[in-house]
């Protein structure tokens, strides 16, 4: 909990520092023609980034699952996340594992940023606040610590927002609120998430 709170605090520090250094005036995201061009499906027109985002997400999910489940680095990551001290005593290079985790996480974040920027090309320092909160909600919904669950939670959350806008257009302004409603419901009904495992205290 203290680590998570510290991470949130650092994120606010970085966001406000960026606002101070670069101002809060929106800047344009570089146009990537391959992603921004339109594709027509009959009377429906969609941008390429809208179509490829779910596909890229599934591909990256399999890549992450392969790394974490089939490679030595992935097994070391799981060991460190499970028991830091024991993993260190077993000879695992903790600093290398943490660095590898940050490299993989940063790479995934970069891909996500490119897809997001292509869809919403206005860039401001605080633009990551709401997506970050929704990612947290998606992780809780799917099951904290479960990669597949987090992706599933993200898809469910996205579909819930789309359904709200489609069937209740008068509530479009409350689109972001649906994420927090889902968070409250899942914490009341199934705190471990959809794919989360039930944890019992050992005596």
PyMOL commands that set and color helices and strands:
alter all, ss='L'
color gray80, all
select helices_A, chain A and resi 2-22+33-36+48-70+72-82+84-89+94-119+128-142+147-167+169-174+177-189
alter helices_A, ss='H'
color red, helices_A
select strands_A, chain A and resi 27-28+38-41+44-47+122-123
alter strands_A, ss='S'
color yellow, strands_A
deselect
rebuild
show_as cartoon
